Every structure is written in structure tokens, then in C-alpha cells.
Amino acid sequence: MTKKYKKIIFTILPIALGAFLIWYSLSKLGSEDKLAIKNSFKTANYWWVALSLFFGVLSHLSRAYRWQFMLEPLGFKPKLANNIMTVLIAYLVNLMIPRAGEFARATAISKYEKIPFEKAFGTIVSERIADVIMLLSIMSTAFFLQTKLLSAYLFKEESSNSNALYYIIILGIIITLIFYRFIKKSENKFVQKVQNFIYGLIQGVISIFKMKKKWAFIFHTLFIWFMYLLMFYVVTFALPETSNLPFSAIIVGFVVGGLSMAITNGGLGTYPVFVASAITLYGVGQNPALAFGWIMWTAQTLMVLIFGGLSFILLPIYNKNRI
């Protein structure tokens, strides 16, 4: 199979899967369920949704500003407006082609700020390492806060037998240590490539602590993810059925929603279903849980489409005298 066809498949497959999941989830709903979800949309308090989008905008601005701390040590100081627009374009591209946004972002900034593509892309990879660490930290918090509940849900067990998740985590750590020892001693070329990749990731993390404005970078990283959590949290007040969810439910729902984004483009078809399945663990009915998931996903997606689309149009206009 040629690279061209592989690219087409990996582009179309997530979208097709998302469309199928939307159809499948809707086909399982009865007429009364659909009416209940429609009523939830009509009666929702969209001021909370608007506040959520405000937090989302703050996270994007912070991400664009944080990028300066990676570029300045390389001798580049792009205009903040260009940083902001290229970041928003990256989110828009990721909706269409998974993980292509990072390439689009590096390409755009290299075109308008004369920053070499490989250097711009390298800083984006380092950023992503920091974001992965944050996501793993939040996931760990979710698992340790709600181990029994998540174990019972994932493995369909009674709570008395719900220590399985602890064993899974311990087994995962043991396998990771064995895998590390194996790749460290192996002379296989493929294994050595994996070893170099992991080493590169570690070096990327270390480089964060060596940068001149490392504390500012760390602050903005924490701020970005705090805004992400607030985006999710405030929307719970839009519906009366979700307004009293505990903090643990917010963390679990946020993590599950984030994981769904990796399956299809921007969580198409998966986000509402995954989030609904998570918050129903806390006594929320299936229909309001689905309504919450759809409201959350629709608001986020519209924000990316609108701001990403505007950035795509305005970026060349803003830089018309710089090319």
C-alpha cells in the first residue's frame, strides 16, 4: 500500500468511525429519549457554556504565549498575533486530519516568521511532552480518586472485587520496567530507534527545566490545563441534572472525554458517548448525561471552527507585507 493511500485511509477512517458512532448512539435512543435530550438542549443555561468558551480562549492564548518561551532561546521572537493564529489553525486542522495540526502550525510560523520548520516543530514536540505529562498526572489522579468505581465500571465487577485496577496498574509498571531493561540492552535496529525516541522525549522534558523562563513555562502549562478543567466544570451548571456533580466526577469525565479525542477527529461521535458513560456512574440519568456530552462537544467544536477558520483567513492578511 502506497503512502498516498495510507494517508487517505488514516484521514477518512477516524471521520467514518465518528459518523458511525453518532448514527449508532442515536439509533439506540427511543423517541422519548430523543425528546428528553432535545428539551435539555432547549432549557440549558448557555451563559455557563459561554463562560466555558471564555476559559477555552484563555487556554489558547496562554498556549500561544507559552510558545514564546521555547522559541526565544533559539533566537526567534515572533509576533504574538502570529503565534495565536497558528495555534488556532492547528486545532482546526486536527479536526480534519489527526495530528496534522502540529505540522500545519510549524509550517505556518516558518512561512510568516522565517523560523526553520524543523526548529519550530521541535519546540512543538517539547510542548506536547509537557502536555502529556499533565494529562498523565490528571489521569493518575482520576484513577486513584475513583479506583473502585472505575474498576467496577470497566470490568463489570462488584465493588468487593474491584481491586483489579490496582493489579493492572502494578502489572503495567512491572511490564514497563522489563521493557526498559530489554530496550536498553538490545542491539536490534528497530529497538534502538525506540530507545532513541524515548531518550529524545526524556531530553525534551529536561530541556524545559533548562530554559531561561522555565517557571513561566511551567506556570502557563498548569494554567492551560486548569482552564481545560474549568471548561468542563462550568458546563455542568448548564443542566440541573449535572449541577451537583462531585469533583471526582469532573476529573473522571474530563479524562474520559480527553481519551475519546484520540479515537476520532476532535472526539467526533465518541466524546458525548464517553463523557455520558462516565458521569452516569455518579447517578446522572442517561439522557441528561448525553445532552451534557453533546452540549460540551458542540460548543468546543464550534469554537475551533470559528476561531480556527478566522485565523486561517486573517493570518495571510495580517502578514501581507512580511512575505
C-alpha positions as a printed NumPy array, in Angstrom:
array([[  0.   ,   0.   ,   0.   ],
       [  1.436,   3.376,  -1.057],
       [  1.914,   6.291,   1.343],
       [ -0.783,   8.221,  -0.536],
       [ -3.434,   5.557,   0.131],
       [ -2.296,   5.121,   3.734],
       [ -2.705,   8.87 ,   4.267],
       [ -6.202,   8.786,   2.759],
       [ -7.209,   5.813,   4.953],
       [ -5.872,   7.361,   8.163],
       [ -7.681,  10.594,   7.314],
       [-11.042,   9.106,   6.367],
       [-11.176,   6.224,   8.878],
       [-11.5  ,   8.337,  12.089],
       [-14.156,  10.543,  10.451],
       [-16.071,   7.475,   9.218],
       [-15.82 ,   5.884,  12.663],
       [-17.084,   9.08 ,  14.287],
       [-20.02 ,   9.317,  11.873],
       [-20.895,   5.659,  12.523],
       [-20.789,   6.161,  16.29 ],
       [-23.085,   9.18 ,  16.011],
       [-25.572,   7.131,  13.974],
       [-25.264,   4.134,  16.286],
       [-25.743,   6.121,  19.52 ],
       [-28.76 ,   7.958,  18.081],
       [-30.301,   4.75 ,  16.687],
       [-30.366,   3.246,  20.199],
       [-32.46 ,   6.139,  21.514],
       [-36.243,   5.902,  21.571],
       [-38.498,   8.787,  20.586],
       [-38.993,   9.739,  24.261],
       [-35.226,   9.734,  24.84 ],
       [-34.626,  11.983,  21.828],
       [-37.348,  14.34 ,  23.034],
       [-35.812,  14.467,  26.527],
       [-32.357,  15.288,  25.109],
       [-33.878,  17.939,  22.825],
       [-35.622,  19.513,  25.827],
       [-32.323,  19.531,  27.732],
       [-30.759,  21.491,  24.863],
       [-33.657,  23.956,  24.899],
       [-33.628,  24.525,  28.658],
       [-29.85 ,  24.569,  29.175],
       [-28.313,  27.733,  30.632],
       [-25.965,  28.797,  27.849],
       [-24.33 ,  31.516,  29.932],
       [-22.32 ,  28.716,  31.532],
       [-21.428,  27.406,  28.086],
       [-20.286,  30.906,  27.096],
       [-18.102,  31.047,  30.232],
       [-16.645,  27.674,  29.27 ],
       [-15.7  ,  29.022,  25.843],
       [-14.097,  32.052,  27.507],
       [-11.865,  29.708,  29.512],
       [-11.101,  27.849,  26.281],
       [ -9.989,  31.084,  24.61 ],
       [ -7.754,  31.865,  27.609],
       [ -6.121,  28.436,  27.296],
       [ -5.359,  29.04 ,  23.605],
       [ -3.908,  32.495,  24.322],
       [ -1.773,  31.023,  27.099],
       [ -0.556,  28.24 ,  24.787],
       [  0.443,  30.8  ,  22.142],
       [  2.256,  32.93 ,  24.743],
       [  3.972,  29.866,  26.232],
       [  5.389,  29.059,  22.806],
       [  7.496,  32.231,  23.015],
       [  9.492,  30.69 ,  25.865],
       [ 10.528,  27.817,  23.573],
       [ 11.363,  29.989,  20.549],
       [ 13.29 ,  32.816,  22.253],
       [ 16.31 ,  30.659,  23.286],
       [ 16.628,  29.696,  19.589],
       [ 16.939,  33.37 ,  18.645],
       [ 13.379,  33.94 ,  17.417],
       [ 10.735,  36.287,  18.755],
       [  7.625,  36.001,  16.563],
       [  4.662,  38.324,  16.913],
       [  2.187,  37.055,  19.486],
       [ -0.663,  37.504,  16.986],
       [  1.038,  35.049,  14.62 ],
       [  1.524,  32.581,  17.465],
       [ -2.153,  32.817,  18.379],
       [ -3.432,  32.364,  14.828],
       [ -1.124,  29.437,  14.041],
       [ -2.147,  27.686,  17.269],
       [ -5.838,  28.103,  16.365],
       [ -5.19 ,  26.86 ,  12.819],
       [ -3.512,  23.775,  14.306],
       [ -6.68 ,  22.933,  16.267],
       [ -8.77 ,  23.41 ,  13.115],
       [ -6.526,  21.125,  11.04 ],
       [ -6.593,  18.457,  13.764],
       [-10.383,  18.305,  13.38 ],
       [ -9.902,  17.188,   9.771],
       [ -6.635,  15.231,   9.868],
       [ -5.492,  13.689,  13.181],
       [ -2.178,  15.105,  14.477],
       [ -1.631,  17.098,  11.281],
       [ -2.195,  20.318,  13.211],
       [  1.329,  20.281,  14.643],
       [  2.796,  20.17 ,  11.109],
       [  0.417,  22.93 ,   9.95 ],
       [  1.404,  25.095,  12.923],
       [  5.135,  24.678,  12.292],
       [  4.669,  25.274,   8.557],
       [  2.634,  28.462,   9.089],
       [  5.016,  30.004,  11.616],
       [  8.028,  29.138,   9.443],
       [  6.374,  30.886,   6.477],
       [  5.391,  34.114,   8.211],
       [  8.159,  34.429,  10.816],
       [ 11.036,  32.873,   8.837],
       [ 11.629,  30.261,  11.538],
       [ 13.078,  26.996,  10.153],
       [ 10.397,  24.298,  10.109],
       [ 12.466,  21.706,  11.994],
       [ 13.212,  24.145,  14.832],
       [  9.581,  25.245,  15.111],
       [  8.405,  21.637,  15.044],
       [ 10.966,  20.659,  17.679],
       [  9.575,  23.241,  20.096],
       [  6.035,  21.967,  19.468],
       [  7.15 ,  18.404,  20.287],
       [  8.672,  19.659,  23.556],
       [  5.388,  21.415,  24.352],
       [  3.463,  18.225,  23.691],
       [  5.719,  16.319,  26.094],
       [  4.774,  18.778,  28.84 ],
       [  1.083,  18.373,  27.93 ],
       [  1.339,  14.568,  28.   ],
       [  2.85 ,  14.759,  31.493],
       [ -0.077,  16.929,  32.61 ],
       [ -2.635,  14.55 ,  31.065],
       [ -0.993,  11.524,  32.702],
       [ -0.982,  13.364,  36.05 ],
       [ -4.712,  14.096,  35.77 ],
       [ -5.397,  10.506,  34.661],
       [ -3.466,   9.185,  37.65 ],
       [ -5.47 ,  11.472,  39.929],
       [ -8.711,  10.164,  38.42 ],
       [ -7.705,   6.528,  38.857],
       [ -6.519,   6.915,  42.443],
       [ -9.516,   9.007,  43.463],
       [-12.042,   6.597,  41.963],
       [-10.23 ,   3.267,  41.655],
       [-13.103,   1.085,  42.885],
       [-15.757,   2.877,  40.852],
       [-13.716,   2.802,  37.644],
       [-12.695,  -0.812,  38.175],
       [-16.296,  -1.885,  38.717],
       [-17.323,   0.027,  35.591],
       [-14.505,  -1.207,  33.352],
       [-14.581,  -4.822,  34.445],
       [-18.297,  -5.07 ,  35.325],
       [-17.465,  -6.319,  38.812],
       [-18.916,  -5.867,  42.268],
       [-17.096,  -3.38 ,  44.456],
       [-15.829,  -6.168,  46.723],
       [-13.75 ,  -7.481,  43.838],
       [-12.804,  -4.098,  42.433],
       [ -9.099,  -4.169,  43.297],
       [ -8.408,  -5.377,  39.753],
       [ -7.42 ,  -1.888,  38.655],
       [ -4.686,  -1.774,  41.302],
       [ -3.31 ,  -5.052,  39.928],
       [ -3.49 ,  -3.718,  36.366],
       [ -1.503,  -0.614,  37.359],
       [  1.127,  -2.663,  39.213],
       [  1.388,  -5.099,  36.294],
       [  1.777,  -2.149,  33.907],
       [  4.657,  -0.768,  35.984],
       [  6.389,  -4.184,  36.032],
       [  5.978,  -4.596,  32.259],
       [  7.333,  -1.08 ,  31.713],
       [ 10.441,  -1.83 ,  33.796],
       [ 11.034,  -5.115,  31.933],
       [ 10.542,  -3.351,  28.591],
       [ 13.02 ,  -0.63 ,  29.63 ],
       [ 15.691,  -3.179,  30.571],
       [ 15.09 ,  -5.018,  27.29 ],
       [ 15.455,  -1.993,  25.006],
       [ 18.439,  -0.749,  26.985],
       [ 20.447,  -3.911,  26.24 ],
       [ 19.071,  -4.797,  22.804],
       [ 21.171,  -4.295,  19.642],
       [ 18.205,  -4.647,  17.281],
       [ 17.975,  -1.597,  14.966],
       [ 14.23 ,  -1.147,  15.439],
       [ 14.531,  -1.433,  19.224],
       [ 17.395,   1.064,  19.156],
       [ 15.14 ,   3.505,  17.248],
       [ 12.549,   3.103,  20.006],
       [ 15.298,   3.662,  22.566],
       [ 16.439,   6.838,  20.795],
       [ 12.844,   8.066,  20.613],
       [ 12.314,   7.55 ,  24.358],
       [ 15.679,   9.18 ,  25.058],
       [ 14.619,  12.139,  22.916],
       [ 11.422,  12.509,  24.941],
       [ 13.393,  12.481,  28.191],
       [ 15.79 ,  15.071,  26.805],
       [ 12.809,  17.187,  25.765],
       [ 11.498,  17.165,  29.334],
       [ 14.936,  18.011,  30.735],
       [ 15.264,  20.9  ,  28.273],
       [ 12.143,  22.504,  29.784],
       [ 13.908,  22.838,  33.135],
       [ 16.999,  24.271,  31.458],
       [ 15.242,  27.093,  29.613],
       [ 15.674,  30.652,  30.806],
       [ 11.997,  31.198,  31.648],
       [ 11.24 ,  27.69 ,  32.881],
       [  8.989,  28.804,  35.745],
       [  6.912,  30.942,  33.399],
       [  6.639,  27.936,  31.052],
       [  5.567,  25.665,  33.916],
       [  3.048,  28.257,  35.131],
       [  1.427,  28.542,  31.703],
       [  1.366,  24.749,  31.343],
       [ -0.502,  24.46 ,  34.642],
       [ -2.743,  27.386,  33.663],
       [ -3.652,  25.807,  30.284],
       [ -4.774,  22.56 ,  31.884],
       [ -6.57 ,  24.353,  34.707],
       [ -8.536,  26.222,  32.019],
       [ -9.329,  22.893,  30.323],
       [-10.731,  21.569,  33.598],
       [-12.729,  24.763,  34.171],
       [-14.146,  24.485,  30.625],
       [-15.58 ,  21.094,  31.55 ],
       [-16.593,  22.036,  35.086],
       [-18.654,  25.155,  34.399],
       [-20.781,  23.431,  31.742],
       [-22.072,  21.076,  34.442],
       [-24.072,  24.051,  35.776],
       [-25.859,  24.427,  32.429],
       [-28.156,  21.486,  33.27 ],
       [-29.839,  20.931,  36.651],
       [-29.154,  17.171,  36.496],
       [-25.373,  17.694,  36.309],
       [-25.046,  20.777,  38.527],
       [-24.236,  18.817,  41.695],
       [-21.541,  16.501,  40.356],
       [-18.633,  15.981,  42.814],
       [-15.048,  16.948,  41.97 ],
       [-14.144,  13.306,  41.35 ],
       [-16.825,  13.106,  38.645],
       [-15.402,  16.208,  36.953],
       [-11.926,  14.652,  36.859],
       [-13.176,  11.283,  35.564],
       [-15.43 ,  12.873,  32.934],
       [-12.638,  15.184,  31.787],
       [-10.15 ,  12.305,  31.424],
       [-12.6  ,  10.055,  29.586],
       [-13.535,  12.919,  27.264],
       [ -9.867,  13.64 ,  26.586],
       [ -9.174,   9.998,  25.729],
       [-12.111,   9.959,  23.308],
       [-10.402,  12.742,  21.326],
       [ -7.616,  10.308,  20.409],
       [-10.038,   7.839,  18.809],
       [-11.755,  10.118,  16.289],
       [-11.094,  13.636,  14.984],
       [-11.896,  16.022,  17.823],
       [-13.955,  13.346,  19.592],
       [-16.476,  13.135,  16.709],
       [-19.148,  10.663,  17.821],
       [-17.089,   9.444,  20.784],
       [-16.897,  12.441,  23.126],
       [-20.617,  12.702,  24.037],
       [-20.954,   8.933,  24.489],
       [-17.77 ,   8.519,  26.534],
       [-18.483,  11.512,  28.78 ],
       [-22.096,  10.386,  29.274],
       [-20.972,   6.879,  30.249],
       [-18.592,   8.407,  32.818],
       [-20.993,  10.788,  34.549],
       [-23.811,   8.233,  34.698],
       [-21.58 ,   6.471,  37.246],
       [-22.497,   9.318,  39.607],
       [-26.261,   8.932,  39.373],
       [-26.962,  11.22 ,  36.404],
       [-29.618,   9.864,  34.032],
       [-28.543,   8.626,  30.611],
       [-30.449,  11.291,  28.659],
       [-29.208,  14.385,  30.545],
       [-25.722,  12.837,  30.564],
       [-25.839,  12.529,  26.77 ],
       [-27.224,  16.054,  26.47 ],
       [-24.328,  17.34 ,  28.591],
       [-21.81 ,  15.482,  26.398],
       [-23.338,  16.85 ,  23.188],
       [-23.508,  20.429,  24.508],
       [-19.887,  20.25 ,  25.64 ],
       [-18.625,  18.769,  22.365],
       [-20.695,  21.076,  20.134],
       [-19.504,  24.206,  21.954],
       [-15.829,  23.175,  21.767],
       [-16.068,  22.197,  18.109],
       [-17.836,  25.414,  17.095],
       [-15.17 ,  27.427,  18.923],
       [-12.401,  25.669,  16.983],
       [-14.237,  26.011,  13.665],
       [-14.973,  29.713,  14.133],
       [-11.656,  30.897,  15.574],
       [ -9.588,  28.474,  13.504],
       [-11.42 ,  29.49 ,  10.337],
       [-10.988,  33.203,  11.071],
       [ -7.284,  32.671,  11.792],
       [ -6.874,  30.782,   8.516],
       [ -8.327,  33.81 ,   6.666],
       [ -6.674,  36.567,   8.705],
       [ -3.139,  35.141,   9.004],
       [ -2.063,  35.921,   5.388],
       [ -3.858,  39.299,   5.517],
       [ -2.09 ,  40.262,   8.757],
       [  1.272,  39.297,   7.226],
       [  0.718,  40.579,   3.683],
       [  3.693,  42.959,   3.951],
       [  6.023,  40.403,   5.572],
       [  6.262,  37.686,   2.905]])
